[in-house]
Amino acid sequence: MNLTVGCKVEWTESVYTPYTEGAASDFIGERTITGRITAEGYAKKTNYHFFTIHVYGAEGVNAHEIETNSKIVRRGVVIYPKCRILAMPENYEELVKEKAERKENSSPVCYAHLKGLREGFED
């Protein structure tokens, strides 16, 4: 699986108790989020892959914390394990190639405003 800007996705993520310094957070369940990827990039120092997602909806544990029509950011390691692509942009193959080239330079960039990536994805 290769996620790009314009993909409509649904994934399930783990939910934990709030972080408290010096204490371990406890797993309390899972929630499923649906949304469209509006930006993605690689962090220069860590090479982590990050996604910005426009949220369409959430269900499960603490789903109320994820507001519909909000923007959230998630690392690829959170999304990829339990993700499925619901729809892809028309230029998906082109975006996959471009993403692979950018990974080599590890530069976070947003391409959501280019190449008509929002066309055909109005909900």
All heavy atoms as an XYZ file, in Angstrom:
981
protein
N       0.852     -1.185      0.000
C       0.000      0.000      0.000
C       0.888      1.236      0.000
O       1.918      1.268      0.662
C      -0.888      0.003      1.251
C      -1.761      1.223      1.341
S      -2.760      1.359      2.839
C      -3.375     -0.273      3.060
N       0.460      2.231     -0.745
C       1.208      3.472     -0.834
C       0.221      4.633     -0.758
O      -0.561      4.833     -1.686
C       2.000      3.512     -2.141
C       3.244      4.335     -2.032
O       3.329      5.226     -1.192
N       4.216      4.056     -2.876
N       0.243      5.374      0.321
C      -0.703      6.474      0.520
C      -0.148      7.775     -0.028
O       1.020      8.098      0.207
C      -1.017      6.630      2.008
C      -1.621      5.407      2.691
C      -1.814      5.676      4.179
C      -2.934      5.011      2.043
N      -0.998      8.507     -0.753
C      -0.600      9.786     -1.337
C      -1.676     10.828     -1.048
O      -2.779     10.501     -0.603
C      -0.439      9.688     -2.866
O      -1.724      9.461     -3.447
C       0.524      8.591     -3.272
N      -1.337     12.078     -1.357
C      -2.324     13.153     -1.287
C      -3.494     12.772     -2.185
O      -3.307     12.247     -3.278
C      -1.694     14.484     -1.747
C      -2.744     15.555     -1.939
C      -0.650     14.947     -0.748
N      -4.700     13.024     -1.708
C      -5.893     12.740     -2.487
C      -6.535     11.408     -2.170
O      -7.689     11.183     -2.530
N      -5.826     10.497     -1.510
C      -6.410      9.205     -1.161
C      -7.443      9.383     -0.048
O      -7.197     10.082      0.943
C      -5.349      8.221     -0.677
S      -4.295      7.551     -1.965
N      -8.585      8.745     -0.216
C      -9.573      8.663      0.860
C      -9.276      7.363      1.585
O      -9.195      6.302      0.956
C     -10.999      8.659      0.307
C     -12.047      8.633      1.393
C     -13.460      8.712      0.806
C     -14.501      8.668      1.916
N     -15.860      8.708      1.347
N      -9.081      7.450      2.904
C      -8.627      6.299      3.676
C      -9.483      6.072      4.917
O     -10.152      6.979      5.412
C      -7.149      6.452      4.106
C      -6.232      6.445      2.907
C      -6.938      7.710      4.921
N      -9.413      4.846      5.395
C     -10.021      4.488      6.677
C      -8.991      3.637      7.407
O      -8.432      2.700      6.832
C     -11.305      3.689      6.445
C     -11.960      3.221      7.739
C     -13.203      2.411      7.466
O     -13.070      1.194      7.213
O     -14.303      3.000      7.479
N      -8.701      3.997      8.651
C      -7.738      3.223      9.426
C      -8.208      3.116     10.876
O      -9.006      3.902     11.351
C      -6.344      3.824      9.352
C      -6.108      5.028     10.207
C      -5.556      5.065     11.464
C      -6.444      6.390      9.900
N      -5.525      6.349     11.937
C      -6.071      7.179     10.991
C      -7.041      7.002      8.798
C      -6.256      8.552     11.015
C      -7.229      8.371      8.828
C      -6.832      9.134      9.916
N      -7.672      2.120     11.542
C      -7.952      1.909     12.960
C      -6.662      2.152     13.721
O      -5.609      1.639     13.348
C      -8.462      0.480     13.200
O      -9.668      0.302     12.444
C      -8.767      0.240     14.679
N      -6.769      2.966     14.776
C      -5.589      3.285     15.577
C      -5.835      2.947     17.038
O      -6.974      2.923     17.500
C      -5.219      4.760     15.432
C      -6.260      5.728     15.927
C      -5.886      7.192     15.660
O      -5.042      7.475     14.796
O      -6.461      8.051     16.345
N      -4.770      2.693     17.752
C      -4.848      2.408     19.181
C      -5.077      3.696     19.956
O      -4.587      4.757     19.570
C      -3.556      1.742     19.668
O      -3.367      0.512     19.017
N      -5.818      3.584     21.055
C      -6.087      4.731     21.931
C      -5.538      4.390     23.319
O      -5.740      3.281     23.823
C      -7.603      5.028     22.007
C      -7.868      6.228     22.908
C      -8.173      5.258     20.615
N      -4.857      5.363     23.921
C      -4.224      5.166     25.226
C      -4.698      6.228     26.208
O      -5.209      7.277     25.812
C      -2.696      5.259     25.084
C      -2.119      4.169     24.222
C      -2.031      4.320     22.846
C      -1.689      2.980     24.790
C      -1.515      3.315     22.047
C      -1.170      1.965     23.995
C      -1.089      2.128     22.627
O      -0.580      1.134     21.850
N      -4.474      5.964     27.498
C      -4.768      6.973     28.514
C      -3.838      8.159     28.281
O      -2.771      8.001     27.691
C      -4.543      6.411     29.938
O      -3.208      5.886     30.018
C      -5.543      5.317     30.273
N      -4.232      9.354     28.727
C      -3.389     10.538     28.502
C      -1.990     10.362     29.091
O      -1.805      9.722     30.129
C      -4.148     11.660     29.223
C      -5.564     11.192     29.258
C      -5.487      9.696     29.397
N      -1.013     10.959     28.416
C       0.365     10.877     28.854
C       0.574     11.672     30.132
O       0.121     12.813     30.254
C       1.300     11.422     27.767
C       2.736     11.524     28.205
C       3.527     10.387     28.304
C       3.289     12.749     28.547
C       4.844     10.472     28.710
C       4.612     12.846     28.949
C       5.388     11.706     29.040
O       6.685     11.794     29.457
N       1.246     11.061     31.077
C       1.666     11.723     32.308
C       3.166     11.484     32.449
O       3.616     10.337     32.368
C       0.935     11.131     33.542
O      -0.468     11.221     33.339
C       1.316     11.858     34.811
N       3.920     12.552     32.657
C       5.369     12.418     32.738
C       5.759     11.405     33.811
O       5.266     11.437     34.939
C       6.005     13.775     33.041
C       7.504     13.755     32.909
C       8.133     15.131     33.033
O       7.411     16.137     32.887
O       9.347     15.184     33.273
N       6.639     10.492     33.426
C       7.134      9.486     34.359
C       6.241      8.259     34.499
O       6.565      7.341     35.233
N       5.110      8.235     33.792
C       4.201      7.088     33.881
C       3.920      6.539     32.482
O       3.958      7.266     31.494
C       2.883      7.505     34.528
N       3.631      5.256     32.422
C       3.300      4.633     31.145
C       1.811      4.808     30.871
O       0.989      4.734     31.781
C       3.652      3.155     31.185
N       1.473      5.053     29.610
C       0.064      5.148     29.222
C      -0.484      3.744     29.031
O       0.226      2.842     28.586
C      -0.081      5.924     27.911
O       0.331      7.254     28.086
N      -1.767      3.559     29.354
C      -2.415      2.262     29.225
C      -3.279      2.222     27.971
O      -3.982      3.184     27.655
C      -3.303      1.966     30.444
C      -2.494      1.832     31.719
O      -1.428      1.199     31.683
O      -2.940      2.364     32.759
N      -3.249      1.094     27.275
C      -4.100      0.880     26.108
C      -5.548      0.757     26.580
O      -5.846      0.000     27.494
C      -3.672     -0.404     25.379
C      -4.580     -0.795     24.261
C      -4.505     -0.150     23.034
C      -5.511     -1.804     24.431
C      -5.338     -0.512     21.986
C      -6.348     -2.174     23.392
C      -6.267     -1.523     22.167
N      -6.455      1.536     25.954
C      -7.861      1.472     26.365
C      -8.803      1.058     25.239
O      -9.995      0.903     25.460
C      -8.339      2.809     26.989
C      -8.142      3.979     26.037
C      -7.637      3.055     28.317
C      -8.714      5.305     26.556
N      -8.269      0.887     24.026
C      -9.116      0.430     22.930
C      -8.672      0.993     21.588
O      -7.545      1.474     21.445
N      -9.578      0.924     20.618
C      -9.268      1.384     19.269
C     -10.367      2.282     18.734
O     -11.512      2.199     19.166
C      -9.109      0.192     18.315
C      -7.944     -0.702     18.633
C      -7.807     -1.836     17.639
O      -8.828     -2.391     17.196
O      -6.657     -2.177     17.306
N      -9.998      3.132     17.767
C     -10.985      3.931     17.049
C     -10.651      3.890     15.564
O      -9.497      3.724     15.182
C     -11.056      5.356     17.561
C      -9.872      6.214     17.249
C     -10.063      7.648     17.731
N      -8.750      8.222     17.982
C      -8.421      8.878     19.073
N      -9.294      9.096     20.030
N      -7.204      9.353     19.232
N     -11.688      4.032     14.766
C     -11.545      4.013     13.312
C     -11.871      5.402     12.784
O     -12.898      5.983     13.152
C     -12.471      2.956     12.692
O     -12.101      1.675     13.217
C     -12.346      2.938     11.178
N     -10.997      5.927     11.932
C     -11.140      7.276     11.376
C     -11.185      7.173      9.857
O     -10.439      6.393      9.255
C      -9.971      8.180     11.817
C      -9.886      8.243     13.338
C     -10.118      9.580     11.221
C      -8.654      8.944     13.879
N     -12.061      7.967      9.249
C     -12.158      8.054      7.796
C     -11.849      9.487      7.392
O     -12.317     10.424      8.037
C     -13.575      7.682      7.314
O     -13.882      6.375      7.789
C     -13.668      7.703      5.800
N     -11.053      9.652      6.330
C     -10.730     10.991      5.873
C      -9.968     10.980      4.567
O      -9.703      9.928      3.986
N      -9.604     12.172      4.111
C      -8.857     12.346      2.867
C      -7.495     12.949      3.195
O      -7.405     13.916      3.950
C      -9.608     13.274      1.924
C      -8.838     13.581      0.692
C      -9.476     13.365     -0.635
N     -10.844     13.021     -0.689
C     -11.291     11.857     -1.165
N     -10.448     10.939     -1.585
N     -12.577     11.606     -1.215
N      -6.434     12.390      2.622
C      -5.083     12.902      2.830
C      -4.933     14.196      2.032
O      -5.143     14.212      0.820
C      -4.033     11.871      2.401
C      -4.165     10.616      3.265
C      -2.619     12.467      2.500
C      -3.308      9.453      2.800
N      -4.592     15.275      2.731
C      -4.435     16.577      2.077
C      -2.981     17.005      1.968
O      -2.668     17.919      1.208
C      -5.226     17.670      2.818
O      -4.750     17.754      4.156
C      -6.715     17.366      2.821
N      -2.100     16.367      2.722
C      -0.672     16.662      2.651
C       0.097     15.488      3.220
O      -0.420     14.740      4.056
C      -0.344     17.935      3.431
N       1.332     15.330      2.761
C       2.210     14.290      3.304
C       3.641     14.711      3.085
O       3.936     15.502      2.195
C       1.911     12.926      2.676
C       2.024     12.850      1.172
C       3.431     12.547      0.659
O       4.300     12.160      1.435
O       3.643     12.737     -0.542
N       4.519     14.213      3.936
C       5.926     14.545      3.789
C       6.777     13.768      4.767
O       6.260     13.084      5.653
N       8.085     13.872      4.574
C       9.049     13.178      5.419
C       9.807     14.190      6.265
O      10.311     15.176      5.745
C      10.035     12.392      4.552
C       9.376     11.271      3.787
C       8.873     11.476      2.507
C       9.226     10.021      4.362
C       8.253     10.460      1.802
C       8.603      8.994      3.673
C       8.126      9.216      2.389
O       7.504      8.207      1.704
N       9.890     13.933      7.564
C      10.638     14.815      8.460
C      12.131     14.684      8.159
O      12.643     13.574      7.993
C      10.353     14.459      9.907
N      12.833     15.818      8.078
C      14.249     15.796      7.708
C      15.113     15.070      8.728
O      15.973     14.280      8.368
C      14.757     17.219      7.512
C      14.283     17.835      6.227
C      14.949     19.166      5.972
C      14.460     19.727      4.649
N      15.132     20.955      4.290
N      14.911     15.327     10.008
C      15.790     14.739     11.028
C      15.495     13.263     11.278
O      16.401     12.467     11.465
C      15.669     15.517     12.342
C      16.295     16.888     12.288
C      16.248     17.566     13.636
C      16.885     18.939     13.565
N      16.862     19.625     14.848
N      14.220     12.896     11.324
C      13.853     11.527     11.709
C      13.484     10.645     10.531
O      13.443      9.432     10.661
C      12.649     11.553     12.663
O      11.539     12.132     11.975
C      12.965     12.331     13.928
N      13.164     11.248      9.386
C      12.675     10.558      8.190
C      11.308      9.901      8.433
O      10.892      9.044      7.676
C      13.682      9.534      7.670
C      13.510      9.307      6.184
O      13.081     10.197      5.453
N      13.826      8.112      5.719
N      10.619     10.305      9.513
C       9.259      9.808      9.729
C       8.357     10.353      8.638
O       8.508     11.482      8.192
C       8.702     10.279     11.078
C       9.336      9.659     12.297
C       9.356     10.359     13.496
C       9.891      8.390     12.274
C       9.927      9.810     14.638
C      10.457      7.839     13.406
C      10.473      8.547     14.578
O      11.026      8.006     15.704
N       7.400      9.545      8.235
C       6.431      9.964      7.221
C       5.197     10.492      7.941
O       4.619      9.802      8.779
C       6.070      8.768      6.345
C       5.412      9.147      5.073
N       4.890      8.221      4.220
C       5.192     10.346      4.488
C       4.374      8.832      3.173
N       4.547     10.120      3.314
N       4.798     11.712      7.629
C       3.631     12.334      8.258
C       2.541     12.589      7.233
O       2.824     12.884      6.076
C       4.018     13.677      8.901
C       4.797     13.523     10.176
C       6.176     13.470     10.160
C       4.138     13.435     11.390
C       6.897     13.329     11.339
C       4.845     13.298     12.571
C       6.232     13.242     12.547
N       1.291     12.486      7.670
C       0.131     12.758      6.832
C      -0.775     13.772      7.520
O      -1.016     13.667      8.721
C      -0.692     11.479      6.610
C       0.034     10.428      5.833
C       0.755      9.439      6.485
C       0.007     10.429      4.453
C       1.429      8.467      5.768
C       0.679      9.457      3.726
C       1.396      8.479      4.387
N      -1.277     14.740      6.758
C      -2.332     15.624      7.225
C      -3.617     15.105      6.598
O      -3.666     14.857      5.389
C      -2.082     17.087      6.806
O      -0.827     17.505      7.355
C      -3.199     18.003      7.309
N      -4.647     14.940      7.416
C      -5.888     14.308      6.966
C      -7.085     15.160      7.319
O      -7.218     15.623      8.457
C      -6.023     12.903      7.598
C      -4.824     12.043      7.175
C      -7.336     12.242      7.216
C      -4.496     10.955      8.114
N      -7.947     15.370      6.327
C      -9.236     16.028      6.541
C     -10.197     14.937      6.995
O     -10.446     13.981      6.263
C      -9.728     16.674      5.238
C     -11.066     17.312      5.371
N     -11.214     18.654      5.615
C     -12.313     16.786      5.325
C     -12.503     18.929      5.697
N     -13.181     17.815      5.520
N     -10.714     15.067      8.205
C     -11.526     14.016      8.820
C     -12.973     14.064      8.336
O     -13.610     15.112      8.356
C     -11.503     14.151     10.364
C     -12.436     13.140     11.015
C     -10.089     14.000     10.888
N     -13.463     12.899      7.899
C     -14.877     12.756      7.541
C     -15.691     12.177      8.696
O     -16.874     12.444      8.816
C     -15.043     11.861      6.322
C     -14.463     12.446      5.057
C     -13.875     11.637      4.108
C     -14.498     13.814      4.804
C     -13.352     12.164      2.942
C     -13.970     14.350      3.650
C     -13.401     13.518      2.715
O     -12.881     14.046      1.569
N     -15.045     11.372      9.542
C     -15.762     10.796     10.672
C     -14.877      9.867     11.481
O     -13.815      9.450     11.029
N     -15.328      9.559     12.699
C     -14.594      8.655     13.590
C     -15.588      7.889     14.449
O     -16.655      8.401     14.788
C     -13.629      9.434     14.468
N     -15.215      6.668     14.788
C     -16.046      5.864     15.697
C     -15.137      4.999     16.556
O     -13.997      4.730     16.192
C     -17.036      5.005     14.915
C     -16.414      4.087     13.911
C     -17.452      3.344     13.071
O     -18.504      3.913     12.765
O     -17.170      2.188     12.724
N     -15.634      4.610     17.712
C     -14.851      3.788     18.619
C     -14.480      4.561     19.878
O     -15.108      5.563     20.222
N     -13.453      4.088     20.563
C     -13.022      4.661     21.836
C     -12.581      6.114     21.649
O     -11.783      6.429     20.771
C     -11.872      3.827     22.442
C     -11.331      4.483     23.701
C     -12.348      2.418     22.740
N     -13.151      6.988     22.436
C     -12.830      8.429     22.421
C     -12.963      9.060     21.031
O     -12.253     10.017     20.708
C     -11.438      8.690     22.991
C     -11.360      8.417     24.474
O     -12.381      8.291     25.145
N     -10.159      8.304     24.998
N     -13.880      8.555     20.222
C     -14.088      9.111     18.879
C     -14.518     10.574     18.944
O     -14.243     11.344     18.016
C     -15.130      8.291     18.129
N     -15.150     10.975     20.041
C     -15.589     12.364     20.197
C     -14.416     13.354     20.189
O     -14.596     14.540     19.940
C     -16.401     12.524     21.490
C     -15.588     12.257     22.721
N     -15.338     10.977     23.182
C     -14.942     13.090     23.556
C     -14.583     11.049     24.266
N     -14.330     12.326     24.514
N     -13.200     12.869     20.432
C     -12.019     13.727     20.416
C     -11.596     14.106     18.987
O     -10.804     15.022     18.794
C     -10.846     13.030     21.112
C     -11.081     12.791     22.588
C      -9.955     12.004     23.235
O      -9.064     11.500     22.504
O      -9.960     11.884     24.461
N     -12.115     13.381     18.001
C     -11.770     13.622     16.598
C     -12.965     14.306     15.937
O     -13.984     13.685     15.689
C     -11.453     12.298     15.861
C     -10.413     11.485     16.624
C     -11.030     12.571     14.437
C      -9.044     12.125     16.717
N     -12.849     15.590     15.661
C     -13.963     16.358     15.117
C     -14.086     16.169     13.612
O     -13.099     16.241     12.885
C     -13.769     17.850     15.407
C     -13.824     18.199     16.875
C     -13.668     19.687     17.096
O     -14.109     20.471     16.226
O     -13.097     20.057     18.128
N     -15.329     15.952     13.153
C     -15.602     15.878     11.725
C     -15.239     17.210     11.079
O     -15.460     18.270     11.657
C     -17.091     15.551     11.493
O     -17.370     14.282     12.098
C     -17.429     15.499     10.017
N     -14.664     17.153      9.887
C     -14.200     18.314      9.115
C     -13.011     19.032      9.730
O     -12.695     20.152      9.340
C     -15.331     19.303      8.837
C     -16.334     18.726      7.875
O     -15.957     18.068      6.906
N     -17.603     18.929      8.142
N     -12.329     18.394     10.665
C     -11.102     18.969     11.217
C      -9.905     18.381     10.466
O     -10.053     17.457      9.666
C     -10.986     18.659     12.710
O     -10.810     17.263     12.915
N      -8.738     18.935     10.729
C      -7.486     18.416     10.171
C      -6.702     17.771     11.299
O      -6.575     18.347     12.379
C      -6.646     19.529      9.559
C      -7.319     20.294      8.462
C      -7.163     19.600      7.157
C      -7.675     20.519      6.049
N      -8.154     19.792      4.924
N      -6.193     16.578     11.051
C      -5.341     15.901     12.025
C      -4.050     15.473     11.330
O      -4.016     15.323     10.109
C      -6.030     14.684     12.677
C      -6.430     13.643     11.626
C      -7.232     15.126     13.501
C      -6.977     12.350     12.218
N      -3.015     15.271     12.111
C      -1.730     14.813     11.589
C      -1.417     13.470     12.249
O      -1.554     13.326     13.461
C      -0.606     15.830     11.891
C       0.745     15.295     11.436
C      -0.908     17.167     11.236
N      -1.000     12.516     11.431
C      -0.628     11.205     11.933
C       0.644     10.737     11.245
O       0.878     11.010     10.078
C      -1.729     10.164     11.661
C      -3.018     10.376     12.447
C      -2.800     10.105     13.923
N      -4.038     10.119     14.678
C      -4.599     11.195     15.206
N      -4.042     12.376     15.038
N      -5.706     11.109     15.897
N       1.465      9.991     11.976
C       2.644      9.349     11.396
C       2.196      8.130     10.604
O       1.220      7.477     10.920
C       3.612      8.927     12.489
C       4.375     10.100     13.062
C       5.347      9.737     14.150
N       6.105      8.524     13.887
C       6.720      7.831     14.839
N       6.667      8.221     16.088
N       7.386      6.745     14.534
N       2.975      7.820      9.577
C       2.675      6.656      8.754
C       2.611      5.369      9.543
O       1.778      4.504      9.268
N       3.464      5.221     10.563
C       3.469      3.981     11.349
C       2.159      3.786     12.106
O       1.832      2.667     12.490
C       4.664      3.908     12.329
C       5.972      3.876     11.580
C       4.632      5.036     13.334
N       1.399      4.850     12.304
C       0.095      4.747     12.965
C      -0.972      4.334     11.951
O      -1.854      3.529     12.250
C      -0.292      6.080     13.641
C      -1.723      6.057     14.151
C       0.678      6.404     14.759
N      -0.887      4.876     10.748
C      -1.927      4.651      9.746
C      -1.771      3.326      8.997
O      -2.728      2.562      8.853
C      -1.948      5.814      8.727
C      -2.333      7.113      9.439
C      -2.928      5.534      7.594
C      -2.270      8.328      8.557
N      -0.590      3.035      8.503
C      -0.394      1.909      7.592
C      -0.836      0.537      8.118
O      -1.424     -0.240      7.360
C       1.064      1.831      7.126
C       1.369      2.711      5.939
C       2.147      3.851      6.083
C       0.886      2.411      4.677
C       2.434      4.668      4.999
C       1.162      3.218      3.586
C       1.939      4.339      3.754
O       2.220      5.144      2.675
N      -0.579      0.161      9.373
C      -0.887     -1.219      9.790
C      -2.351     -1.640      9.625
O      -2.620     -2.792      9.298
C      -0.480     -1.252     11.267
C       0.521     -0.169     11.407
C       0.096      0.901     10.446
N      -3.285     -0.745      9.865
C      -4.706     -1.112      9.809
C      -5.453     -0.115      8.930
O      -6.428      0.494      9.348
C      -5.311     -1.151     11.207
C      -4.714     -2.233     12.090
C      -5.404     -2.268     13.431
C      -4.807     -3.350     14.313
N      -5.460     -3.374     15.624
N      -4.971      0.062      7.701
C      -5.538      1.050      6.793
C      -6.047      0.386      5.526
O      -5.501     -0.615      5.065
C      -4.462      2.076      6.432
S      -5.019      3.354      5.293
N      -7.091      0.980      4.967
C      -7.524      0.588      3.629
C      -7.844      1.849      2.843
O      -8.335      2.836      3.398
C      -8.701     -0.381      3.656
C      -9.972      0.142      4.208
C     -11.003     -1.006      4.332
N     -12.271     -0.482      4.769
C     -13.337     -0.373      4.004
N     -13.316     -0.811      2.763
N     -14.451      0.134      4.475
N      -7.515      1.808      1.570
C      -7.782      2.935      0.682
C      -9.195      2.793      0.137
O      -9.538      1.759     -0.438
C      -6.757      2.995     -0.466
C      -5.344      3.187      0.088
C      -7.109      4.105     -1.445
C      -4.249      3.155     -0.965
N     -10.010      3.823      0.327
C     -11.386      3.818     -0.153
C     -11.500      4.420     -1.553
O     -12.390      4.052     -2.319
C     -12.287      4.581      0.819
C     -12.260      4.096      2.272
C     -13.112      5.004      3.147
C     -12.743      2.656      2.366
N     -10.624      5.368     -1.888
C     -10.604      5.998     -3.208
C      -9.231      6.597     -3.441
O      -8.553      7.008     -2.500
C     -11.671      7.093     -3.307
N      -8.819      6.618     -4.725
C      -7.519      7.180     -5.104
C      -7.726      8.306     -6.115
O      -8.677      8.262     -6.894
C      -6.648      6.104     -5.740
C      -6.208      5.039     -4.782
S      -5.137      3.836     -5.602
C      -6.318      2.548     -5.923
N      -6.815      9.280     -6.135
C      -6.914     10.328     -7.157
C      -6.590      9.747     -8.531
O      -5.922      8.718     -8.642
C      -5.869     11.351     -6.714
C      -4.892     10.582     -5.911
C      -5.670      9.482     -5.248
N      -7.036     10.427     -9.573
C      -6.799      9.955    -10.940
C      -5.317      9.835    -11.265
O      -4.917      8.953    -12.018
C      -7.481     10.884    -11.944
C      -8.986     10.767    -11.943
C      -9.628     11.663    -12.987
O      -8.933     12.091    -13.937
O     -10.827     11.930    -12.846
N      -4.497     10.704    -10.711
C      -3.056     10.684    -10.996
C      -2.269      9.953     -9.907
O      -1.110     10.283     -9.628
C      -2.531     12.106    -11.182
C      -2.716     12.958     -9.940
O      -3.529     12.650     -9.069
N      -1.967     14.042     -9.864
N      -2.856      8.942     -9.316
C      -2.259      8.197     -8.213
C      -0.858      7.681     -8.556
O       0.085      7.859     -7.782
C      -3.175      7.046     -7.803
C      -2.609      6.145     -6.738
C      -2.552      6.565     -5.415
C      -2.117      4.879     -7.050
C      -2.033      5.743     -4.420
C      -1.600      4.053     -6.072
C      -1.558      4.483     -4.766
O      -1.033      3.668     -3.798
N      -0.696      7.037     -9.712
C       0.602      6.450    -10.076
C       1.685      7.529    -10.169
O       2.819      7.320     -9.736
C       0.495      5.675    -11.393
C      -0.397      4.444    -11.297
C       0.064      3.443    -10.242
O       1.285      3.283    -10.048
O      -0.810      2.822     -9.608
N       1.339      8.677    -10.714
C       2.279      9.798    -10.804
C       2.687     10.268     -9.404
O       3.861     10.538     -9.130
C       1.627     10.955    -11.566
C       2.461     12.199    -11.645
C       1.711     13.362    -12.278
O       0.752     13.137    -13.042
O       2.086     14.510    -11.979
N       1.718     10.351     -8.496
C       2.000     10.790     -7.127
C       2.872      9.789     -6.385
O       3.738     10.177     -5.596
C       0.688     11.020     -6.370
C      -0.143     12.200     -6.845
C      -1.525     12.170     -6.200
C       0.558     13.508     -6.548
N       2.675      8.507     -6.622
C       3.497      7.476     -5.984
C       4.955      7.630     -6.414
O       5.866      7.565     -5.587
C       2.969      6.060     -6.320
C       3.967      4.991     -5.924
C       1.640      5.815     -5.618
N       5.182      7.861     -7.710
C       6.553      8.038     -8.210
C       7.197      9.286     -7.615
O       8.350      9.271     -7.197
C       6.537      8.132     -9.735
C       6.248      6.815    -10.401
C       6.165      6.973    -11.904
C       5.697      5.674    -12.542
N       5.470      5.829    -13.983
N       6.441     10.378     -7.596
C       6.956     11.637     -7.034
C       7.302     11.474     -5.558
O       8.340     11.940     -5.085
C       5.919     12.739     -7.208
C       6.355     14.047     -6.613
C       5.212     15.028     -6.467
O       4.105     14.607     -6.080
O       5.448     16.203     -6.720
N       6.454     10.782     -4.827
C       6.667     10.562     -3.393
C       7.959      9.774     -3.163
O       8.748     10.109     -2.272
C       5.464      9.819     -2.816
C       5.551      9.510     -1.349
C       4.270      8.824     -0.916
C       4.537      7.823      0.146
N       3.351      7.052      0.509
N       8.202      8.768     -3.968
C       9.411      7.954     -3.829
C      10.658      8.797     -4.066
O      11.659      8.659     -3.359
C       9.363      6.780     -4.796
N      10.591      9.693     -5.034
C      11.729     10.581     -5.312
C      11.967     11.549     -4.158
O      13.111     11.813     -3.785
C      11.473     11.356     -6.597
C      11.489     10.487     -7.834
C      10.997     11.200     -9.082
O      10.747     12.418     -9.028
O      10.856     10.516    -10.107
N      10.884     12.079     -3.585
C      11.033     13.021     -2.466
C      11.564     12.345     -1.224
O      12.280     12.953     -0.434
C       9.698     13.696     -2.137
C       9.344     14.820     -3.053
C       8.131     15.588     -2.565
N       6.917     14.801     -2.613
C       6.261     14.344     -1.553
N       6.682     14.594     -0.346
N       5.166     13.640     -1.692
N      11.235     11.091     -1.009
C      11.691     10.403      0.196
C      13.211     10.401      0.294
O      13.774     10.525      1.372
C      11.169      8.971      0.243
C      11.568      8.270      1.524
C      11.030      6.884      1.630
C      11.454      6.291      2.955
N      11.042      4.920      3.113
N      13.857     10.301     -0.831
C      15.316     10.296     -0.828
C      15.886     11.572     -0.226
O      16.922     11.555      0.407
C      15.834     10.109     -2.254
C      15.543      8.739     -2.809
C      16.053      8.574     -4.224
O      16.920      9.377     -4.643
O      15.601      7.645     -4.900
N      15.206     12.682     -0.412
C      15.663     13.963      0.133
C      15.032     14.297      1.478
O      15.399     15.273      2.105
C      15.366     15.097     -0.851
C      16.106     14.909     -2.144
O      17.241     14.436     -2.146
N      15.465     15.235     -3.253
N      14.068     13.528      1.915
C      13.390     13.708      3.198
C      12.958     15.144      3.452
O      13.255     15.734      4.478
C      14.281     13.243      4.351
O      14.560     11.885      4.231
N      12.222     15.721      2.512
C      11.757     17.096      2.687
C      10.233     17.135      2.773
O       9.552     16.751      1.828
C      12.224     17.983      1.540
O      11.756     17.488      0.321
N       9.677     17.558      3.916
C       8.227     17.618      4.036
C       7.649     18.711      3.143
O       8.088     19.852      3.183
C       7.997     17.939      5.512
C       9.274     18.499      5.996
C      10.371     17.989      5.115
N       6.698     18.330      2.307
C       6.107     19.259      1.352
C       4.624     18.965      1.227
O       4.213     17.819      1.289
C       6.764     19.092     -0.041
C       6.165     20.060     -1.037
C       8.266     19.291      0.039
N       3.846     19.998      1.036
C       2.411     19.838      0.800
C       2.129     20.074     -0.674
O       2.516     21.096     -1.222
C       1.609     20.825      1.645
S      -0.143     20.802      1.263
N       1.452     19.132     -1.309
C       1.111     19.248     -2.721
C      -0.401     19.292     -2.937
O      -0.861     19.144     -4.055
C       1.701     18.077     -3.504
C       3.200     18.142     -3.595
C       4.001     17.459     -2.706
C       3.813     18.929     -4.560
C       5.373     17.529     -2.784
C       5.194     19.021     -4.646
C       5.970     18.311     -3.758
O       7.331     18.395     -3.823
N      -1.168     19.488     -1.888
C      -2.619     19.419     -2.001
C      -3.199     20.475     -2.926
O      -4.258     20.284     -3.499
C      -3.267     19.531     -0.622
N      -2.515     21.590     -3.097
C      -3.037     22.679     -3.926
C      -2.653     22.524     -5.400
O      -3.104     23.291     -6.241
C      -2.518     24.017     -3.396
C      -1.032     24.155     -3.503
N      -0.167     23.447     -2.698
C      -0.267     24.885     -4.341
C       1.082     23.748     -3.027
N       1.055     24.620     -4.024
N      -1.837     21.546     -5.751
C      -1.342     21.391     -7.114
C      -2.108     20.338     -7.903
O      -2.725     19.446     -7.341
C       0.132     20.980     -7.085
C       1.096     21.944     -6.401
C       2.490     21.349     -6.382
C       1.103     23.287     -7.115
N      -2.052     20.427     -9.206
C      -2.482     19.378    -10.121
C      -3.923     18.957     -9.952
O      -4.285     17.826    -10.222
C      -1.584     18.150     -9.983
C      -0.119     18.446    -10.195
C       0.721     17.224     -9.956
C       2.189     17.612     -9.931
N       3.022     16.534     -9.489
N      -4.783     19.831     -9.438
C      -6.202     19.499     -9.309
C      -6.463     18.312     -8.404
O      -7.361     17.512     -8.653
N      -5.699     18.172     -7.343
C      -5.828     16.989     -6.490
C      -7.156     16.919     -5.760
O      -7.547     15.866     -5.289
C      -4.681     16.939     -5.472
C      -3.307     16.720     -6.081
C      -2.241     16.797     -5.008
C      -3.252     15.391     -6.791
N      -7.861     18.017     -5.653
C      -9.140     18.001     -4.958
C     -10.307     17.701     -5.901
O     -11.392     17.405     -5.464
C      -9.378     19.319     -4.238
C      -8.358     19.565     -3.138
C      -8.812     20.701     -2.242
N      -7.832     20.971     -1.237
C      -7.695     20.290     -0.107
N      -8.468     19.294      0.156
N      -6.770     20.614      0.767
N     -10.068     17.770     -7.204
C     -11.133     17.521     -8.160
C     -11.646     16.087     -8.055
O     -10.878     15.148     -7.943
C     -10.629     17.776     -9.584
C     -10.322     19.235     -9.850
C      -9.733     19.440    -11.228
O      -9.879     18.568    -12.083
O      -9.123     20.516    -11.422
N     -12.961     15.947     -8.079
C     -13.562     14.617     -8.025
C     -13.664     14.035     -6.641
O     -14.096     12.899     -6.465
N     -13.266     14.782     -5.608
C     -13.313     14.264     -4.256
C     -14.252     15.035     -3.355
O     -14.178     14.941     -2.144
C     -11.917     14.245     -3.642
C     -11.048     13.194     -4.232
C     -10.001     13.535     -5.056
C     -11.295     11.864     -3.984
C      -9.200     12.574     -5.614
C     -10.493     10.883     -4.536
C      -9.445     11.236     -5.356
N     -15.137     15.822     -3.933
C     -16.102     16.542     -3.106
C     -17.067     15.531     -2.496
O     -17.552     14.641     -3.164
C     -16.890     17.561     -3.949
C     -16.058     18.731     -4.417
C     -15.143     18.397     -5.593
O     -15.401     17.423     -6.311
O     -14.164     19.110     -5.773
N     -17.326     15.682     -1.210
C     -18.239     14.762     -0.500
C     -19.573     15.410     -0.277
O     -19.734     16.567     -0.172
C     -17.648     14.353      0.840
C     -16.527     13.352      0.629
O     -15.409     13.777      0.299
O     -16.794     12.165      0.777
